[in-house]
Amino acid sequence: MEATSLLNEQGLSNIVFHQLDVQDAQSIESLEKFIQTHYGRLDILVNNDGAYGVIVDEDVLRALNVDPEDWLARKVVNVIQVAMKTTYESDKLCLDTNYYSVKNVTKALFPLLQNSPSKRNVNVSSLRSELKRVPNKDRRKELLGDVENLIEDKIDKILQNFLHDLK
């Protein structure tokens, strides 16, 4: 809400705030109803929520005297592996936030985008989500090689198998 106030003070008076928890179906529905009631359409949807999926032990990083900018840029990836771990829960949170929540918000708000003459759907991601980062090249090509023809059901199945394999 502070950002909204600052933008309003700078003359952008048509900026409003509405809370959204992308992992909560009721929160998504509340936003959809708010937009429908007040505006009847949505001109731009920016999906910018994200979860990393890795638990980082910051004490270990400090003990190694690693600059956070370096580890975020993957400059010291081999050194910091000792400070990073994943769990089923952290990986599931990552997928729930970065895929399923984006999908659910987009599906809920897509009809409102359709009402706009200048609709835009923008999905923001980090470099870590690039397909080239899937380490097994053969498996990557098998599952994701035909990017132009990836369909929702196939992606859902890949992620279900991934979570199953984690258990």
C-alpha positions as CSV (number, residue, x, y, z in Angstrom):
1,M,0.0,0.0,0.0
2,E,3.0,2.3,0.6
3,A,3.9,2.0,-3.1
4,T,0.4,2.9,-4.1
5,S,0.5,6.0,-2.0
6,L,3.9,7.0,-3.4
7,L,2.6,6.6,-7.0
8,N,-0.6,8.5,-6.2
9,E,1.6,11.4,-4.8
10,Q,3.5,11.4,-8.1
11,G,0.3,12.1,-10.0
12,L,-0.7,8.5,-10.9
13,S,-4.1,8.7,-9.2
14,N,-5.6,5.8,-11.0
15,I,-3.3,3.3,-9.2
16,V,-5.2,1.1,-6.6
17,F,-4.1,-1.6,-4.3
18,H,-5.8,-4.9,-3.8
19,Q,-4.3,-7.7,-1.7
20,L,-3.6,-11.0,-3.5
21,D,-2.3,-14.3,-2.0
22,V,-1.6,-16.2,-5.2
23,Q,-1.8,-19.5,-3.4
24,D,-5.3,-18.8,-2.0
25,A,-8.3,-19.5,-4.3
26,Q,-10.5,-17.2,-2.3
27,S,-8.0,-14.4,-2.6
28,I,-7.8,-14.9,-6.3
29,E,-11.6,-14.9,-6.6
30,S,-11.8,-11.7,-4.4
31,L,-9.4,-9.9,-6.8
32,E,-11.3,-11.1,-9.9
33,K,-14.6,-9.9,-8.4
34,F,-13.1,-6.5,-7.4
35,I,-11.8,-5.9,-10.9
36,Q,-15.0,-7.1,-12.5
37,T,-17.1,-4.8,-10.2
38,H,-15.0,-1.7,-10.5
39,Y,-13.6,-1.9,-14.0
40,G,-15.2,-4.7,-16.0
41,R,-11.9,-5.5,-17.6
42,L,-8.2,-5.9,-17.1
43,D,-5.7,-4.3,-19.5
44,I,-2.5,-5.9,-18.2
45,L,-1.8,-8.9,-16.0
46,V,1.8,-9.2,-14.7
47,N,2.6,-12.5,-13.0
48,N,5.7,-11.7,-11.0
49,D,5.5,-13.9,-7.9
50,G,8.2,-16.4,-7.3
51,A,9.7,-18.9,-4.9
52,Y,13.2,-20.2,-5.2
53,G,12.7,-23.7,-3.9
54,V,16.1,-23.9,-2.3
55,I,16.8,-23.4,1.4
56,V,20.0,-21.4,1.8
57,D,21.9,-21.5,5.1
58,E,23.0,-17.9,5.3
59,D,25.3,-18.6,8.3
60,V,27.3,-21.0,6.1
61,L,27.5,-18.3,3.4
62,R,28.8,-15.8,5.9
63,A,31.3,-18.3,7.2
64,L,32.5,-18.8,3.7
65,N,32.7,-15.0,3.2
66,V,30.6,-15.3,0.1
67,D,29.1,-12.1,-1.3
68,P,25.4,-12.6,-1.9
69,E,25.7,-11.0,-5.3
70,D,28.2,-13.6,-6.4
71,W,26.1,-16.6,-5.3
72,L,23.0,-15.1,-6.9
73,A,24.9,-14.7,-10.1
74,R,26.1,-18.3,-9.9
75,K,29.7,-17.2,-9.8
76,V,30.6,-19.4,-6.9
77,V,28.0,-22.2,-7.4
78,N,30.4,-25.0,-6.6
79,V,31.5,-23.4,-3.3
80,I,28.0,-22.7,-2.1
81,Q,26.5,-26.1,-2.7
82,V,27.2,-26.9,0.9
83,A,25.0,-24.0,2.0
84,M,22.0,-25.1,-0.1
85,K,19.5,-27.9,0.2
86,T,16.1,-28.7,-1.2
87,T,13.3,-30.6,0.5
88,Y,10.1,-32.0,-0.9
89,E,8.3,-29.2,0.8
90,S,10.6,-26.4,-0.6
91,D,10.3,-27.9,-4.1
92,K,6.5,-28.2,-3.8
93,L,6.3,-24.6,-2.6
94,C,8.4,-23.6,-5.6
95,L,6.1,-25.4,-8.1
96,D,2.9,-24.2,-6.3
97,T,4.0,-20.6,-6.5
98,N,5.9,-20.5,-9.8
99,Y,3.6,-22.6,-11.9
100,Y,0.2,-23.5,-10.3
101,S,-0.4,-20.1,-8.8
102,V,0.4,-18.3,-12.0
103,K,-1.8,-20.7,-13.9
104,N,-4.7,-20.2,-11.4
105,V,-4.5,-16.4,-11.4
106,T,-4.2,-16.3,-15.2
107,K,-7.2,-18.6,-15.6
108,A,-9.3,-16.5,-13.2
109,L,-8.4,-13.2,-14.7
110,F,-8.2,-14.2,-18.4
111,P,-11.9,-13.4,-19.1
112,L,-11.3,-9.9,-17.8
113,L,-8.3,-9.6,-20.1
114,Q,-10.5,-10.6,-23.0
115,N,-12.7,-7.6,-22.3
116,S,-9.8,-5.2,-22.9
117,P,-9.0,-3.8,-26.4
118,S,-5.3,-3.6,-25.4
119,K,-4.8,-6.8,-23.3
120,R,-1.4,-7.9,-22.2
121,N,-0.3,-10.9,-20.1
122,V,3.3,-10.7,-18.9
123,N,5.0,-13.5,-17.1
124,V,8.2,-12.5,-15.3
125,S,10.7,-15.2,-14.3
126,S,14.3,-15.4,-13.3
127,L,17.2,-16.8,-15.3
128,R,17.0,-19.9,-13.1
129,S,13.8,-20.9,-14.9
130,E,15.5,-21.2,-18.3
131,L,15.0,-24.6,-19.9
132,K,18.7,-24.8,-20.6
133,R,19.3,-25.1,-16.9
134,V,17.6,-28.6,-16.8
135,P,20.9,-30.6,-16.3
136,N,20.0,-33.8,-18.2
137,K,20.0,-32.6,-21.9
138,D,18.4,-35.8,-23.2
139,R,15.6,-35.7,-20.7
140,R,15.1,-32.0,-21.3
141,K,14.8,-32.5,-25.0
142,E,12.5,-35.5,-24.6
143,L,10.1,-33.7,-22.2
144,L,10.4,-30.1,-23.3
145,G,12.0,-30.1,-26.7
146,D,9.0,-29.0,-28.7
147,V,8.3,-25.8,-26.8
148,E,5.9,-24.5,-29.4
149,N,3.6,-27.4,-28.8
150,L,3.8,-27.8,-25.0
151,I,0.2,-28.1,-23.7
152,E,-1.0,-27.6,-20.2
153,D,-1.8,-31.3,-19.6
154,K,1.7,-32.3,-20.6
155,I,3.3,-29.7,-18.3
156,D,1.0,-30.8,-15.4
157,K,2.0,-34.4,-15.9
158,I,5.7,-33.6,-16.0
159,L,5.4,-31.7,-12.7
160,Q,3.3,-34.4,-11.1
161,N,6.0,-37.0,-12.0
162,F,8.7,-34.7,-10.7
163,L,6.9,-34.4,-7.3
164,H,6.3,-38.1,-7.3
165,D,10.0,-38.8,-7.9
166,L,10.9,-36.5,-5.1
167,K,9.0,-38.5,-2.6
